[in-house]
Each structure stands twice: as C-alpha cells, then as structure tokens.
Amino acid sequence: MPDRISSKGNYYDKLYTLMNVLREECPWDREQTISSLRQYTLEEVHEVIEAIDQVESNNDWQPLKTELGDLLIQILFYSCIAEESGQFNLADVIDTLIEKMIYRHPHVFGKTVPDNLDDQWNQLKDAEHANRKSLMDGIPPLPALKYAQKQQQRAARVGFDWAEASKVLDKMHEELAEFEYEVLNHSGPERLEDEFGDLLFTLANLARKMDLDAELCLMHTNRKFGRRFRYMEGLAMHANQSLSEMDINKLEQLYNKAKDIEKQEVIHE
C-alpha cells in the first residue's frame, strides 16, 4: 500500500485520500460523472447479491468481502463528485445516515417501544416525506418486479390488499385465463403486453403475500437455468454433438439429465 494511503491514521482518511488521488491522477476516474456511474452502481449491487448467494450456498464469504468493497467505492465516488461540486462530502453522508437511523429507531434511542415496529418505521418514513401527494410518490427506480412489490406494499398501508395469499392465487388464475384468451385469439402485441403485465403484477403480489422477494426469486431461477444449460452444452460436447442440431425432444432429454446431475451434486456436497 503506498505510503500516502497507509500513513493515514484511520480507514476513513485512507478511503477519503484514495478517492481524491484517483480523481486527480487517473484519467478514467477523473472523467466520471454522476450519470456515468449509474450503470456501474447497478452492476455492483447485483454482484453483491450474487456474492450473498455464494455465502448461503457454499459458505464462501470471500466474494462478498470483495463485492462490498466495490460497492463502497461507488459511495466514495459519488461523495467525492458532490464535494467537488460544493454540495456535500463523505462526512456529511455519514452524519446524515447516523441522524436518520437514530430518528427511525426511537425504540432503541428513545424510551418507548411500539407494538408494531413495521408500522412505526413506515410512519416515520412517511413523516420524512410529508409533502408527497401520493403514496405512490417517492418509490425509487427499481427493477420492475421489485417496483411492483413496493407499490403493493404502499397500497397495503391503507388496506388496499388481499387478506390472504389464497385470494391472490384466485386472481392469478383469473389473470392467466385472460392472458390465455388473448393468446388463443391471436391478439396484437398491445393486448398481450397488457395482460402479461397484469399476470406478472399478480405474481409479484403473490410473492409479497408469501414473504418472498419476486426479484430475488427470478434471479435465482435465472442462475439455475444458466447452470443447467451449461451442463447441457457440456453433455453435448462430450457426445460430439451440437445443441443446434438437436430437436426439441432431445434438448428436453438433455435438460432433464442436467437437472439430475445438479441434484446429485447437491446430494454429495
């Protein structure tokens, strides 16, 4: 570690110095803006989630350590750019966070303990945004499934929600039937998009009612499909065959074989 970094007395000063050195001396870091960093921030968040899955599936903590650092540099980056613009610095970010957490935890830093912590949390957050005209205001630009669940959570605060998950299942079947009707009647893309969106929205709501994160569920399935498809490619290569030359029945057989291999690997872990 260079002396101009290691000589700093604490990790805050080391990070602060590191970020300023990068902004001053690295051409790529110097040209970054608030807007250009957005794509990298989104990527880093997803990589943190992937690393968390590595902990849960393999008890491998090292990727999480690395990815948390990559996410932290994003925070440093934004803070540095803000400071250059005369807006705020990293210390202001930390102070604001500490103040907000103390405000939102009166049951920890105050004297009263509420009956329902979730209700208290929502009330305090709502008070911070008292100028909102709608409960739908202020939802961050999340991925679509996550955004849907946030909307549904907001609506549930005023009682616009099914009491039981079974009611959402009924709605899911209703939406699936409507989508199937449009498909069978060869409807145009607008009708198909509308009905498919309704179906996805209902599925996201069902996940919420069952305390599942719809976005994480789909990410898990994406990774699962990717693993199994790679198994299929390996099996085909081992047999000196090409997936593109197989019919759908053969491909289905390979996929099922890939599933069996995956199950056996889990058993033997």
N, C-alpha and C positions, 0 to 999 in steps of 0.2 A: 504494500500500500504506500503510495507517495507520501512523503513527509508532510506536505501541505494539507493532506487529509488526515493522516494518522496523528498529527501533532495536536489536533483539536481535542478538547477535554471531554467531550461527551458526544453521543451519537447524533443528537440534534444538530450540533455545529458541524459534525462531519458531513451529514447529509446536505445541510444548507450550503456548505462550501463546495461539495461535489457538484451540486446542481448549478451553481454560479460559474464554476470552472467550465463545465460542459457548455453552458450557454455562451461563454466568452470565447472558447477555444475550438469547439467542434463545429464545422460548417453545417452539418445536418441538424444538430441540436439548436443551433443559432437561428435557423430559418423556420423552425416550427412555430405554429400559432395555435390559439385556442381551437380553431376549426380543424386544422390539420391533425391534431392529436386525437380527435374523437374516435376515429376508426381503430386506433391503437388501444385506446382505453377499453372499447367494447371487446376487442380481441383478448385483452389481458383479463377482463372479468370472466370471460368464458374459459380461459385457460386455468384460472383459479378454481372454477367449478370442476373442471376435469381433474385437477390435482386433488381436490377433496374426494372425488370418486376413487382415486388411487389409494388414498388413506383407508377408505371404507372397504374397498375390495381386496387390497393387497397389504394393508397396514404399512404402506410405503409413504413416509412423511417428507422425504427429500424434495420431490417435485413441488409440494405445497410451499416449502420454505423458499424455493426459487421463484415461484409464481407470485407469492405475496410481495417479494421484493420488486418484481416487475410492475405490480400494481401500485406499490408505494412510489416508484419513480414517476408514475403518472401524476400523482398528487403533488409531488415536488415540482414537476414541470409546470402544472397549472398555477401553482402558488408563485413560482418564480416569474412567470409571464405577467401575472397580476401585479406583482411588486414592481416590475419594470414599467407597468402602465400607471403606477401610483395608486393602485386600488387597495390591496391588502398583501400581507406576506404570510409565510408559513406559520409564524407565531399567532397571527390573527385567526388562521384556520383552526389551530389547536384550541385557542381560547374560546372561540365560538362553539366548538364541539363540546368542550367541557361545560360551558354555561348551559347549552341546550340539554345535555344529558342530566345535569342537576335539576333543571326545570322540569324535565319529563319524568323524574323519579322522586316525587315528593314523599313516597312511601319509604324511600331509602334515606333521603337527606332531610325529610320533614318529620312530623310527629304522628301523622295519621296513615293508616293502612286501609286502602279501599277494599270493597267487597269483590270488585272485578278489576283486575289490572289492565285487561284489554280495553275496557270501557274508559278507564282513566286515561290511558295512553292516547286513545282516539280523541277524547275531549280536549286534552292538552294540545294535540297536534292541530285540531280544528281551531282552537283559540289563537294559535300562531298564524292562522290563515283566515282571520275573521272577515277579511274583505272579499273572500271568494263568493261569487254569485251562485255557484252551483257545487254540489258535492262532487260532480264530475270534473271540476276545475282542479288543476294542480297535479294531475297524475303524470308522472314522468314518461318520456317516450320509450316505453319498454317494448320488448318483443310482443307480438300480437296476443299470444296465449296468456302471457303474464299480465298484459294490459287488460285483457278481458276479465281476469280474476280480480284485478284491482277495482275495476268498475263495479263488479258484482259485490265486492266487499263494501264499497261505499254505499251502494243501494241497500244493502242489508242493514245498514245503520238505522234506516228509517222504517225497517220492517218489510221492505220490498224483497222478499226472499222466500223460498220454499222452506217449510218447517222440517222436512225430512228428505234424505237423499233419494228415497223411493219415488218421490214426486218428480224429481229431476230425471230419473230413469224413464218415467212415463213421457216426459217432454222430449227426451232423447229419441224414443221410438216414434213419437209424432213427427219430429223434425226429419228423422231418417226416412219415414214414409213420404214426406213431402219432397225430399230430395230425390228419392227413387222415382216418384211420379214424373218429375221434370226430366230425369234421365231417360226413362222409358218413352216419353213423349218427344224426345229429341229437341228439347228446348234450347234456346240460344244461350250464349255464354253469360249474359247478364242474369238470367233467371237461375242458371246453375250456380253462378258465383254467389248469388244472394242466399239460395237455400243451403249451399255448402257452408257458407259463413255462419248461418243460423245453427247448423249442426255442430260446427266447431265451438261456437259460443256456448252451446248447451253442454258439450263435453267438458269444456273448461269449468263450467259451473258445477258439474257433477264431481269433478276432481276437487274443487274447492270444498264442497259439502263433505267430502271424504278425507279432508285434511291432506290432500295431495297437491303438489305444485305441478300444474299441467306442463309448464315449460321444461321442468326437470324430467318429467316422465317421458316427453318426446325426445329430449336429448339422450336419455338412457336408451331408448329404443333405436335411435339413430346409430349410436355406438354399437349396439348389439347387432344390428343389421350389417354394419360395416365389418365387424369381426367375422360374421358368418359368410359374408360374400368373399372375404379374403380366403377363408377356408375353401370355399368353392373353387376359387381360382387355383389354389394350391393342389386340390384334388384333381382338377382338370389337367394341370401341368404335369402332375405325377403320372397321369394316364396318357400323356402326349396328345391331349385333346384341347380344343378351343371352345370356350363357352359360347362364342358367337355362332358356332356350327351346330349347337345342340338345339333340340326342340324344347318346348316348354315343359313337357313331361320329364325329360332328362334333367333339365335345370331344377325342377322341383325335387327330384330324387337327390340331386347333389346338395340342395339346400337342407333337406331333412337329414342327410348324412352329416352335414356341417353342424346342425343342431345337436346330433347325437355325440359328435366329437367334443363339442363345447361342454355338454353335460358331463361327459366322462372326465374332462379336465378339472371341472369343478369338484367332482367327487374325490379325485386323487390329490387335491390341494391340501 
